Structures are given as structure tokens and as C-alpha cells.
Amino acid sequence: MRLQSSVRHVEAVLRLLEPGFKVRLIIPRRRNQKNPWFKKGQIFRQAVDVLRRAGRPMTTREITEALLQSHGIEPDTKSVRCVDAGVRVSFRNHDGNTLERLGEGMRACWALKV
């Protein structure tokens, strides 16, 4: 309810400032879609668990596919893209602390820091 009333207030102010302004022409921003399979913070913990079990450096793509398969999800393009983004961001945030990056770019492998 609150968001809808805020939108109405903005529309009213725009009409006050410029009476001929067409509010419908403003395109709303897309919101980031939440990941339907993992809760907040769960991707990183499970991805580190995949790395531990593998015992070798892995790319984010390999980790993503292992995560999806462990949840019984067939890795299609959309699901891989969605989860891979979460894995990539969380690994980038923990680079140097828990994990270390081996290589550069998209083909970089990740390993647990010893």
C-alpha cells in the first residue's frame, strides 16, 4: 500500500509542475529477481562446501552446475546464469580471505585459501 500511495504523490507533483506531462511514459525500473533456489548467504556456504568436496580448484561455472545438481535442478541457461552471478559476486567479496583466485577473467579458477 505504501508504495502505491508514494507513486500517486509523485504523479500529483509532476502534474502540478507540468500539467501536460504523461506519467505513463515513464518506464519503471526492473528489480533484481531473487534467486528461487537459495536463501541469502546460502550460495557462498554451499559453494565453499562444493570446493572442499572437490579438493581441486574449480571455475564458477563448474561450481554453479554442481550446486544446481545437488538441489536436483537441471542446469539450463537461465538457472545457470542466475546462480552463477551469485557465486561470482560472493567469491569476489571473499577473495583473499577465505578463497583465492587462480588466473584472470572468466576462466579463473577458485580454490580454498590454505
C-alpha positions in Angstrom: 0.0 0.0 0.0 2.7 2.4 0.9 4.5 2.2 -2.4 1.3 2.8 -4.3 0.5 6.0 -2.4 4.0 7.2 -2.9 3.6 6.8 -6.6 0.4 8.7 -6.5 2.2 11.6 -4.7 4.9 11.7 -7.3 2.3 11.7 -10.1 0.5 14.6 -8.4 3.7 16.7 -8.0 4.6 16.0 -11.7 1.1 17.2 -12.7 1.5 20.3 -10.5 4.8 21.2 -12.1 3.9 20.3 -15.7 0.2 19.8 -16.3 0.5 18.1 -19.7 3.1 15.6 -18.6 2.2 12.0 -19.4 3.2 9.9 -16.4 2.5 6.6 -18.2 5.5 7.2 -20.5 7.9 6.8 -17.6 9.2 3.2 -17.7 9.6 1.6 -14.3 13.0 0.0 -13.5 13.3 -3.7 -13.4 14.1 -5.1 -10.0 16.6 -7.8 -9.5 14.9 -11.1 -9.4 15.6 -13.1 -6.3 17.1 -16.5 -6.6 14.3 -19.0 -6.1 16.6 -21.9 -5.0 18.9 -20.3 -2.4 18.3 -18.0 0.5 20.6 -15.1 1.4 24.1 -16.3 2.3 23.4 -19.9 1.3 25.1 -19.8 -2.1 28.5 -18.9 -0.6 28.4 -21.6 2.1 27.3 -24.3 -0.3 29.8 -23.2 -3.0 32.6 -23.5 -0.5 31.4 -26.9 0.5 31.5 -27.9 -3.2 35.1 -26.7 -3.4 36.0 -28.7 -0.2 34.5 -31.9 -1.6 36.2 -31.4 -5.0 39.6 -31.0 -3.5 40.8 -29.0 -6.5 40.4 -25.5 -8.0 37.1 -25.1 -10.0 35.6 -22.4 -12.2 32.4 -20.6 -11.1 30.6 -22.4 -13.9 31.6 -25.8 -12.6 30.7 -24.8 -9.1 27.3 -23.5 -10.3 26.5 -26.7 -12.1 27.4 -28.8 -9.0 25.2 -26.6 -6.8 22.2 -26.9 -9.1 22.6 -30.7 -9.5 22.9 -31.0 -5.7 19.4 -29.3 -5.5 18.0 -31.6 -8.2 17.7 -28.8 -10.7 18.6 -29.4 -14.3 21.2 -26.8 -15.3 19.6 -24.8 -18.1 20.8 -21.5 -19.4 18.5 -19.3 -17.2 19.2 -21.2 -13.9 23.0 -21.3 -14.6 23.1 -17.6 -15.3 21.1 -16.7 -12.2 23.1 -18.8 -9.8 26.5 -18.1 -11.5 26.0 -14.4 -10.9 25.5 -15.1 -7.2 28.5 -17.4 -6.9 30.7 -14.9 -8.8 29.8 -12.0 -6.6 30.1 -13.8 -3.4 33.5 -15.2 -4.4 34.7 -11.8 -5.4 33.7 -10.5 -2.0 35.7 -13.2 -0.2 38.7 -13.1 -2.5 41.9 -13.1 -0.4 40.1 -14.0 2.9 38.6 -17.5 2.5 39.3 -18.0 -1.2 42.0 -17.3 -3.7 41.6 -16.7 -7.4 43.9 -18.6 -9.7 44.1 -17.0 -13.1 42.2 -14.0 -14.6 39.0 -13.3 -16.4 36.1 -15.6 -16.9 38.2 -18.8 -16.9 39.6 -18.0 -13.4 39.6 -20.9 -11.0 38.9 -20.6 -7.3 40.5 -22.5 -4.5 40.2 -22.5 -0.8 42.9 -20.4 0.9 45.3 -22.6 2.9 
